Amino acid sequence: MRRALALFLLLSSSLFGCAVAQQDNPRLDALKKYLLEKDYPEVFGDAHYRTRVEGFLDVDIDNDGSKELVILYHPHYRQSPPIVIYKITPDLKVSKVVEGLAPGPLQEISGDYLDAHTLGEAVDFEIPGEKLTPEQVMQIMTKNGMNGFVIYDSFYHSDARSGSPSIIDMRGVKLPTIKHDCESFEFSRVKQIAAGHLREDSANNYLAAWVGDEIYVYLINGISNEGILNKKLWVIKAPQGFNGFETDQGLTYKTDSATAVLTLK
């Protein structure tokens, strides 16, 4: 019992970084409780690695009138989404949105991440004929004990992570190899996320992810019953001298000489 309590306290204290942990936010507390007790990220077998949270947003990201929590993780596994959305009800019930986001181009292997394939917990495969939707992929593979999914243009990845299903839609992202597997690449590292109105659109919230010298901008207009995002994506070059988004200032950002609000133009 003492060992279990010690493990709980260790995971609880390390689940969110210091900047996040200092926030007095009952919704964040509900999310931490949910992750620790029901859906700890990236669990394969009995391995529970220390979850690394690099940022969060408490915002109506799908423009439906209710706020979600958007978490920026530094994943341990190459096939895990850096950005995950959680729905929180007024009575603090938490549920994870199935589709996560992995903005940016596919990168060469850095050695910084684990690979579910080396554990014997993952498979890459092709399905001849008509391309499957994310919903169809989940329906087929969850019946076979799989919970993690990535969809590429020419093949699918699936793994047997524990917890609720997770899917990443990478269709349209250029593959760095002609091989139909994910052996030789990984997702990009996301430097920062922010959300708010664009300079030209004050009616909708947009999610922005800073990756390399580019900013990936998502407009999410709802989430399906299956947890799939109804989204649009724009990729723009970071403004000259871009130094990141201002904390709690929406899509206001700093450059070397000024501050401005992000625009797609």
C-alpha positions in Angstrom: 0.0 0.0 0.0 2.8 2.4 0.9 4.6 1.6 -2.4 1.4 2.3 -4.4 0.9 5.6 -2.5 4.5 6.6 -3.1 4.2 5.9 -6.8 0.9 7.9 -7.0 2.5 10.9 -5.4 5.6 10.7 -7.6 3.5 10.5 -10.8 1.2 13.3 -9.6 4.1 15.6 -8.8 5.8 14.9 -12.1 2.8 14.7 -14.4 2.8 18.4 -15.1 5.8 20.8 -15.2 6.3 23.4 -12.6 4.7 26.2 -14.7 1.6 24.1 -15.1 1.5 22.8 -11.6 1.4 26.3 -10.2 -1.9 27.0 -11.9 -4.9 27.1 -9.6 -7.3 25.5 -12.0 -9.9 22.8 -10.9 -10.1 21.7 -14.5 -6.4 20.9 -14.6 -6.7 19.1 -11.3 -9.5 17.0 -12.8 -7.4 16.2 -15.8 -4.4 15.1 -13.6 -6.7 12.9 -11.6 -8.1 11.4 -14.8 -4.7 10.7 -16.2 -3.4 9.1 -13.0 -6.4 7.0 -12.3 -7.9 6.1 -15.7 -5.9 7.0 -18.7 -2.2 7.5 -18.1 -0.5 8.3 -21.4 1.7 6.0 -23.5 1.5 2.8 -21.4 2.7 -0.4 -23.0 2.5 -3.4 -20.8 3.7 -2.4 -17.3 5.9 0.5 -18.4 4.8 3.9 -17.0 7.2 6.6 -18.0 7.1 10.0 -16.5 4.7 12.1 -18.5 6.2 15.3 -19.8 3.8 18.2 -20.3 5.3 21.3 -21.9 2.2 23.5 -22.1 -1.5 23.7 -22.0 -4.4 25.8 -23.1 -7.9 26.1 -21.5 -9.9 27.4 -24.5 -12.9 26.6 -26.7 -10.8 25.0 -29.3 -13.6 23.5 -31.4 -15.8 26.6 -31.4 -18.8 25.0 -29.8 -19.2 27.3 -26.8 -17.5 25.1 -24.3 -13.8 25.1 -23.3 -11.5 22.2 -23.8 -8.0 21.5 -22.3 -5.3 21.3 -25.0 -2.1 19.7 -23.8 1.3 19.8 -25.4 3.2 16.7 -24.5 6.8 15.7 -25.1 6.1 12.1 -26.0 8.3 9.1 -25.1 7.2 7.1 -28.2 7.6 8.0 -31.8 4.0 7.2 -32.7 2.4 9.3 -30.0 0.7 12.7 -30.7 2.3 15.8 -29.2 -1.0 17.6 -29.0 -4.0 16.0 -27.2 -7.4 17.6 -26.5 -9.5 16.7 -23.4 -13.1 17.6 -22.9 -14.1 18.7 -19.4 -17.8 18.9 -18.3 -19.1 21.5 -15.9 -19.1 18.8 -13.1 -15.4 18.1 -14.0 -15.9 14.8 -15.9 -13.0 14.2 -18.3 -12.8 12.5 -21.6 -10.0 12.4 -24.1 -10.6 13.4 -27.7 -9.5 10.4 -29.8 -7.8 12.3 -32.6 -4.5 13.9 -31.6 -2.3 16.2 -33.7 1.3 15.9 -34.8 2.1 19.1 -36.8 5.2 19.4 -38.8 7.1 17.4 -41.4 8.3 13.9 -40.7 11.9 13.9 -39.5 14.8 11.5 -39.6 15.2 9.4 -36.5 16.9 11.4 -33.7 17.2 8.6 -31.1 15.2 10.7 -28.6 12.1 8.5 -28.7 11.2 4.9 -28.0 9.6 2.8 -30.7 6.6 0.5 -30.0 7.8 -1.8 -32.8 10.9 -2.8 -30.8 8.6 -3.9 -28.0 6.6 -6.2 -30.3 3.6 -4.0 -29.6 3.1 -2.4 -33.0 2.5 -3.2 -36.7 2.6 -1.3 -40.0 0.2 -2.6 -42.7 -1.5 -1.8 -45.9 -5.2 -2.5 -46.8 -5.7 -3.0 -50.6 -8.5 -1.2 -52.3 -10.4 1.8 -51.1 -8.7 4.0 -48.5 -10.2 3.8 -45.0 -11.5 6.7 -42.9 -10.1 7.2 -39.4 -13.4 5.8 -38.0 -13.1 2.7 -40.1 -9.5 2.1 -39.1 -10.4 2.3 -35.4 -13.4 0.1 -35.8 -11.3 -2.7 -37.4 -8.2 -2.5 -35.2 -9.7 -2.0 -31.8 -11.4 -5.4 -32.3 -7.8 -6.8 -32.5 -6.6 -5.2 -29.2 -5.0 -2.2 -30.8 -5.5 1.3 -29.4 -2.9 3.5 -31.1 -3.3 4.4 -34.8 -1.5 6.6 -37.4 -2.9 7.0 -40.9 -0.4 7.8 -43.7 -1.2 8.1 -47.4 0.2 4.7 -48.3 0.0 2.6 -45.1 -1.3 2.4 -41.5 0.4 2.1 -38.1 -1.3 0.4 -35.2 -0.1 -0.4 -31.7 -1.3 -2.0 -28.5 -0.9 0.8 -26.0 -3.2 0.7 -23.0 -6.0 3.2 -22.3 -8.4 5.0 -24.6 -7.9 4.9 -28.4 -5.6 7.5 -30.0 -5.5 8.3 -33.7 -3.3 10.7 -35.8 -4.2 11.6 -39.3 -1.0 12.2 -41.3 -2.6 11.9 -44.8 -1.1 14.6 -47.0 2.3 14.7 -45.1 5.2 13.7 -47.4 6.9 10.5 -46.4 10.7 10.7 -46.4 11.0 7.1 -47.6 9.5 4.9 -50.3 9.1 2.1 -47.7 5.6 1.6 -46.4 6.5 1.6 -42.7 7.5 4.1 -40.0 10.9 2.6 -39.2 13.0 5.5 -40.4 11.2 8.7 -39.3 9.5 10.4 -36.4 7.2 13.3 -35.8 8.5 16.9 -35.5 9.1 18.5 -32.1 6.5 21.2 -31.3 8.0 24.2 -29.6 4.9 26.0 -28.5 1.1 26.0 -28.9 -1.3 29.0 -28.6 -5.0 29.6 -29.4 -7.2 32.6 -30.2 -8.5 34.8 -32.9 -6.6 35.6 -36.1 -6.1 39.3 -37.1 -8.7 38.8 -39.9 -11.1 36.5 -38.0 -12.3 37.6 -34.5 -15.2 35.1 -34.5 -13.3 31.8 -34.3 -10.6 30.3 -32.2 -7.6 28.9 -34.0 -5.0 26.5 -32.7 -1.4 27.5 -33.6 1.6 25.1 -33.3 5.1 26.5 -33.7 7.3 23.9 -35.4 10.8 24.8 -36.7 10.4 28.0 -38.8 6.8 27.3 -39.5 3.4 27.7 -37.8 0.7 25.2 -38.3 -2.7 26.8 -37.9 -5.8 24.7 -37.3 -9.4 25.7 -37.4 -11.5 23.1 -35.6 -15.2 23.3 -36.3 -16.5 20.5 -34.1 -15.6 17.0 -32.9 -17.5 13.9 -34.1 -19.1 11.4 -31.8 -16.2 9.1 -32.6 -13.7 11.7 -31.5 -12.5 12.8 -34.9 -11.7 16.5 -35.5 -13.5 18.5 -38.2 -10.5 20.6 -39.0 -8.8 22.8 -41.6 -5.0 23.4 -41.7 -2.8 26.2 -43.0 1.0 26.1 -42.8 2.7 29.5 -42.8 6.2 30.7 -42.3 6.9 32.2 -38.9 7.1 36.0 -39.1 10.6 37.4 -39.3 12.2 37.6 -35.9 9.4 35.4 -34.4 10.1 34.8 -30.7 7.0 32.9 -29.7 3.5 33.6 -28.6 2.8 35.8 -25.6 1.5 33.9 -22.6 -2.3 34.1 -22.2 -2.5 36.6 -25.0 -4.2 34.4 -27.7 -2.3 34.5 -31.0 -0.3 37.7 -30.1 3.4 37.1 -30.7 6.7 38.8 -30.2 9.3 39.6 -32.7 12.7 41.3 -32.2 11.1 44.7 -32.6 7.4 44.5 -31.9 4.2 42.5 -31.0 1.5 41.6 -33.4 -1.5 39.2 -33.9 -1.0 36.2 -36.1 -2.5 36.4 -39.6 -2.8 33.9 -42.5 -2.3 36.7 -45.1 
